[in-house]
Amino acid sequence: MFSVSLREIMDEFQLEDVSDCHRVDDIQITTSDINRPGLQLFGYLEYFGNDRIQIIGKGETEYLASLTPEERLSRLDNFFKCGFPCMVVARGLDIFPEMLEVSKRYDIPVLRSNDVTSKFLSGLIRYLNVQLAPRTTMHGVLVEVYGEGILMLGESGVGKSETALELVKRGHRLVADDAVEVRRVSDKTLVGTAPDIIRHFIEIRGIGILDVKNLYGVGSVKMTENIDLVVHLELWDVNKNYDRLGLVDEYTDILGIKVPSLTIPVRPGRNLAIIMEVAAMNNRQKNMGYNAAKVLNERFMKEISKGSENL
């Protein structure tokens, strides 16, 4: 199970530690589920997920303000007694003294955000979905070509890095070379990035390590990219029959998600950068409902049926 520290979340969203809790650096968040305590503040505490960050906004604050100080203290005490990672008060709203009292009593930090509740909530969920997503590291190169994320896989020395460098020269962007961290951020989406230590670097045999960002500018690199297509590069095998039509769709399973994939044979004279560009555009066309191979096949079938009718 992956986790992210509460301190990282506070730094990312610029949250104010109102309660000055000493446990902030020790708290780990393990779920991307967030809770806005409505029923809990009324006193209904069944089926309460105490591993979730709690967020209150104007509605919850107005309800608490309608209570007497004694009622407010009682409701908040019962709620904080359940235990949860932290309480975040949105909109920069004032903190009730009773909330600070029970915060210190149960050692649960109370934080404050200046963002609107819905904006902060959606942003936090997106952030946690990425940080807590199932992940794996793959040996390959990830590039963005015409807005499509292409993950190139293959044996060492097949030409993945050289192809990526040529693509960068043609105006596309490098995301990761050699090691690609892949995260499953939803049931349909994979996001790739580079490990921090090798980000923006690329290895070219015979030259060594290159800093792509410094050589080609900040527009030549990208921090993260969705993985839309997997391309397997392999040395040309004369005894192997490679797909020449593209009628059969192939997929590569990564973290339980099937990603469209191609197998591209490599040999001298083939311009892999141009092939990657065409593969990216063709993949986009397929996603938009147009498949050139199927259109051509339908034309052939029509011609054959016309010929049989004339016999």
C-alpha positions as CSV (number, residue, x, y, z in Angstrom):
1,M,0.0,0.0,0.0
2,F,1.3,3.4,-1.0
3,S,1.0,6.5,1.2
4,V,1.7,10.2,1.1
5,S,2.6,12.3,4.2
6,L,0.3,15.0,5.5
7,R,3.3,17.4,5.4
8,E,3.6,16.9,1.6
9,I,-0.1,17.6,1.2
10,M,0.2,20.8,3.3
11,D,3.1,22.0,1.2
12,E,1.3,21.2,-2.1
13,F,-1.9,23.0,-1.2
14,Q,-0.4,25.6,1.2
15,L,-2.5,24.6,4.1
16,E,-2.2,26.5,7.4
17,D,-1.7,24.4,10.6
18,V,-4.2,26.2,12.9
19,S,-3.9,23.8,15.7
20,D,-0.1,23.6,15.7
21,C,-0.2,19.8,16.1
22,H,3.1,18.1,16.7
23,R,2.0,14.9,14.9
24,V,1.8,16.5,11.4
25,D,5.1,15.0,10.2
26,D,4.1,11.5,11.3
27,I,0.7,11.3,9.7
28,Q,0.5,9.2,6.5
29,I,-2.5,9.3,4.2
30,T,-3.3,6.0,2.5
31,T,-6.6,6.6,0.7
32,S,-7.8,9.1,-1.9
33,D,-11.3,9.1,-0.5
34,I,-12.3,12.3,1.2
35,N,-15.2,13.0,3.5
36,R,-17.4,16.1,4.2
37,P,-18.9,15.3,7.6
38,G,-22.6,16.1,7.4
39,L,-24.3,13.2,9.2
40,Q,-21.3,12.8,11.5
41,L,-21.8,16.3,12.8
42,F,-25.5,15.5,13.5
43,G,-24.3,12.5,15.5
44,Y,-24.6,9.6,13.1
45,L,-21.3,7.9,13.2
46,E,-22.0,4.4,11.8
47,Y,-20.0,3.3,8.7
48,F,-17.6,6.2,9.2
49,G,-14.3,5.8,7.4
50,N,-11.7,7.1,9.9
51,D,-8.8,6.9,7.4
52,R,-10.1,9.8,5.3
53,I,-9.2,13.4,5.4
54,Q,-12.2,15.5,6.7
55,I,-13.2,18.7,5.0
56,I,-15.8,21.2,6.1
57,G,-16.9,24.3,4.3
58,K,-19.5,27.0,4.7
59,G,-22.5,24.7,5.1
60,E,-21.0,22.7,7.9
61,T,-19.6,25.8,9.5
62,E,-23.0,27.5,9.5
63,Y,-24.6,24.5,11.1
64,L,-22.0,24.4,13.8
65,A,-22.5,28.2,14.4
66,S,-26.2,27.5,14.9
67,L,-25.5,25.4,18.0
68,T,-24.8,26.6,21.5
69,P,-21.2,26.3,22.6
70,E,-22.1,23.3,24.8
71,E,-23.8,21.5,21.9
72,R,-21.0,22.4,19.5
73,L,-18.4,21.0,21.9
74,S,-20.4,17.8,22.4
75,R,-20.9,17.2,18.7
76,L,-17.3,17.9,17.8
77,D,-16.0,15.8,20.7
78,N,-18.0,12.8,19.6
79,F,-16.8,13.3,16.0
80,F,-13.1,13.8,16.8
81,K,-13.2,10.9,19.2
82,C,-13.6,8.6,16.1
83,G,-10.1,9.5,15.0
84,F,-9.1,10.6,11.5
85,P,-5.9,12.0,9.9
86,C,-6.9,15.7,10.0
87,M,-9.6,18.3,9.6
88,V,-9.4,20.9,6.8
89,V,-11.5,24.0,7.0
90,A,-12.0,25.5,3.6
91,R,-12.7,29.1,2.4
92,G,-10.3,30.6,5.1
93,L,-13.2,30.4,7.6
94,D,-12.8,31.1,11.3
95,I,-12.1,28.1,13.5
96,F,-14.4,27.5,16.5
97,P,-12.6,27.5,19.9
98,E,-14.4,24.2,20.6
99,M,-12.8,22.6,17.5
100,L,-9.3,23.7,18.7
101,E,-10.1,22.3,22.1
102,V,-11.1,18.8,20.9
103,S,-8.2,18.9,18.4
104,K,-5.7,19.2,21.2
105,R,-7.6,16.6,23.3
106,Y,-7.4,13.9,20.6
107,D,-4.2,15.1,18.9
108,I,-5.8,15.6,15.5
109,P,-4.5,18.5,13.4
110,V,-6.9,21.2,12.2
111,L,-5.7,22.8,8.9
112,R,-7.1,25.7,6.9
113,S,-7.3,26.4,3.2
114,N,-8.2,29.6,1.4
115,D,-9.7,27.8,-1.6
116,V,-13.4,27.3,-2.2
117,T,-14.5,23.9,-0.7
118,S,-15.4,22.2,-4.0
119,K,-12.2,23.4,-5.8
120,F,-10.0,22.3,-2.9
121,L,-11.8,18.9,-2.7
122,S,-11.5,18.1,-6.4
123,G,-7.8,19.2,-6.4
124,L,-7.0,17.1,-3.4
125,I,-8.7,14.0,-4.9
126,R,-6.8,14.4,-8.2
127,Y,-3.5,14.8,-6.3
128,L,-4.1,11.7,-4.0
129,N,-5.2,9.6,-7.0
130,V,-1.8,10.2,-8.6
131,Q,0.3,9.9,-5.4
132,L,-1.5,6.7,-4.2
133,A,-2.0,5.0,-7.5
134,P,-0.7,1.4,-8.1
135,R,2.6,1.8,-10.0
136,T,5.5,-0.1,-11.6
137,T,8.8,0.9,-13.2
138,M,9.4,-0.2,-16.8
139,H,12.6,-0.2,-18.9
140,G,11.8,2.0,-21.8
141,V,11.4,5.5,-23.2
142,L,8.3,7.7,-22.9
143,V,7.8,10.6,-25.4
144,E,4.9,12.9,-26.3
145,V,4.3,13.0,-30.0
146,Y,1.5,15.2,-31.4
147,G,-0.2,15.0,-28.0
148,E,0.0,11.2,-27.8
149,G,2.1,9.5,-25.1
150,I,4.2,6.8,-26.7
151,L,6.0,4.2,-24.5
152,M,8.9,2.6,-26.5
153,L,10.0,-0.8,-25.2
154,G,12.7,-3.1,-26.4
155,E,16.1,-4.6,-25.7
156,S,19.0,-2.4,-24.8
157,G,20.8,-1.0,-27.8
158,V,17.8,-1.3,-30.2
159,G,17.6,2.5,-30.7
160,K,14.9,3.7,-28.2
161,S,17.0,6.7,-26.9
162,E,18.2,7.6,-30.4
163,T,14.7,7.7,-31.7
164,A,13.6,9.8,-28.7
165,L,16.4,12.3,-29.4
166,E,15.4,12.6,-33.1
167,L,11.8,13.2,-32.0
168,V,12.9,16.0,-29.7
169,K,14.8,17.6,-32.6
170,R,11.6,17.4,-34.6
171,G,9.7,19.4,-31.9
172,H,8.3,16.6,-29.7
173,R,8.9,16.2,-26.0
174,L,10.8,13.7,-23.8
175,V,9.2,12.5,-20.6
176,A,11.5,9.7,-19.5
177,D,14.5,7.7,-20.7
178,D,15.7,4.3,-19.6
179,A,13.3,4.1,-16.6
180,V,9.6,5.0,-16.7
181,E,7.5,5.1,-13.6
182,V,4.0,4.1,-14.6
183,R,1.0,4.8,-12.4
184,R,-2.6,3.7,-12.8
185,V,-4.5,6.8,-11.8
186,S,-7.9,5.5,-12.9
187,D,-9.5,2.4,-14.4
188,K,-8.7,3.6,-17.9
189,T,-5.6,5.9,-17.5
190,L,-1.9,5.2,-17.1
191,V,0.4,8.1,-16.4
192,G,4.2,7.9,-16.9
193,T,7.0,10.0,-15.5
194,A,10.7,9.8,-14.9
195,P,12.4,9.1,-11.6
196,D,13.6,12.4,-10.1
197,I,17.2,11.5,-10.2
198,I,17.3,11.0,-14.0
199,R,14.6,13.4,-15.1
200,H,15.4,15.2,-18.4
201,F,18.6,13.1,-19.0
202,I,19.1,10.8,-21.9
203,E,21.8,8.3,-22.6
204,I,23.2,8.0,-26.1
205,R,25.8,5.2,-26.6
206,G,29.1,6.6,-27.9
207,I,28.3,10.1,-26.5
208,G,27.2,9.6,-23.0
209,I,24.7,11.4,-20.8
210,L,22.9,14.4,-22.3
211,D,20.7,17.0,-20.5
212,V,17.8,17.4,-23.0
213,K,16.3,20.4,-21.2
214,N,19.5,22.4,-21.3
215,L,20.3,21.3,-24.9
216,Y,16.9,21.9,-26.5
217,G,15.1,24.2,-24.0
218,V,12.3,23.7,-21.5
219,G,9.8,23.1,-24.4
220,S,11.6,19.8,-25.2
221,V,10.7,18.0,-22.0
222,K,7.5,17.2,-20.0
223,M,7.1,16.1,-16.5
224,T,4.3,13.5,-17.0
225,E,2.2,12.1,-19.9
226,N,-0.6,9.6,-20.3
227,I,0.4,6.4,-22.0
228,D,-1.7,6.1,-25.1
229,L,0.4,3.7,-27.2
230,V,3.0,1.1,-26.6
231,V,5.6,0.5,-29.3
232,H,7.8,-2.6,-29.1
233,L,11.1,-2.1,-31.0
234,E,12.9,-5.3,-32.0
235,L,15.7,-6.1,-34.4
236,W,14.4,-7.2,-37.8
237,D,13.9,-11.0,-37.9
238,V,13.8,-12.3,-41.5
239,N,12.1,-15.4,-40.4
240,K,9.2,-13.5,-38.7
241,N,6.1,-12.3,-40.4
242,Y,5.3,-8.7,-39.4
243,D,1.8,-7.2,-39.6
244,R,1.5,-5.3,-42.9
245,L,-2.2,-4.3,-42.8
246,G,-3.0,-3.4,-39.2
247,L,-6.4,-5.1,-39.2
248,V,-5.9,-6.9,-35.9
249,D,-5.5,-4.7,-32.9
250,E,-2.8,-5.7,-30.4
251,Y,-2.6,-4.7,-26.8
252,T,-0.1,-4.7,-24.0
253,D,-1.3,-5.2,-20.4
254,I,0.1,-2.7,-17.9
255,L,-1.2,-2.7,-14.3
256,G,-4.4,-4.4,-15.6
257,I,-5.1,-1.8,-18.3
258,K,-4.9,-2.9,-22.0
259,V,-2.9,-0.3,-24.0
260,P,-2.9,-0.4,-27.8
261,S,0.5,-1.6,-29.0
262,L,2.6,-2.1,-32.1
263,T,5.7,-4.1,-32.9
264,I,8.1,-2.2,-35.1
265,P,11.1,-4.1,-36.7
266,V,14.3,-2.1,-36.7
267,R,17.0,-2.3,-39.4
268,P,19.3,0.2,-41.1
269,G,17.5,2.6,-43.4
270,R,14.3,2.8,-41.4
271,N,13.5,6.3,-40.0
272,L,12.0,5.4,-36.7
273,A,11.2,9.0,-35.7
274,I,8.9,9.4,-38.8
275,I,7.4,6.0,-38.0
276,M,6.6,7.1,-34.4
277,E,5.0,10.3,-35.7
278,V,2.8,8.3,-38.1
279,A,2.0,5.8,-35.4
280,A,0.9,8.7,-33.1
281,M,-1.4,10.2,-35.7
282,N,-2.8,6.9,-36.7
283,N,-3.6,6.0,-33.1
284,R,-5.4,9.3,-32.7
285,Q,-7.4,8.6,-35.9
286,K,-8.4,5.2,-34.5
287,N,-9.6,6.8,-31.3
288,M,-11.7,9.2,-33.3
289,G,-13.3,6.3,-35.1
290,Y,-11.3,6.1,-38.4
291,N,-9.3,3.0,-39.2
292,A,-7.5,3.2,-42.5
293,A,-6.8,-0.6,-42.7
294,K,-10.5,-1.4,-42.3
295,V,-11.5,1.2,-44.8
296,L,-9.1,-0.3,-47.4
297,N,-10.3,-3.8,-46.6
298,E,-13.9,-2.8,-47.1
299,R,-13.0,-1.4,-50.5
300,F,-11.4,-4.6,-51.5
301,M,-14.4,-6.6,-50.3
302,K,-16.7,-4.4,-52.4
303,E,-14.6,-4.9,-55.5
304,I,-14.5,-8.7,-54.9
305,S,-18.3,-8.7,-54.5
306,K,-18.8,-6.7,-57.7
307,G,-16.5,-9.0,-59.6
308,S,-18.4,-12.1,-58.4
309,E,-21.7,-10.5,-59.5
310,N,-20.4,-9.9,-63.0
311,L,-19.4,-13.5,-63.5
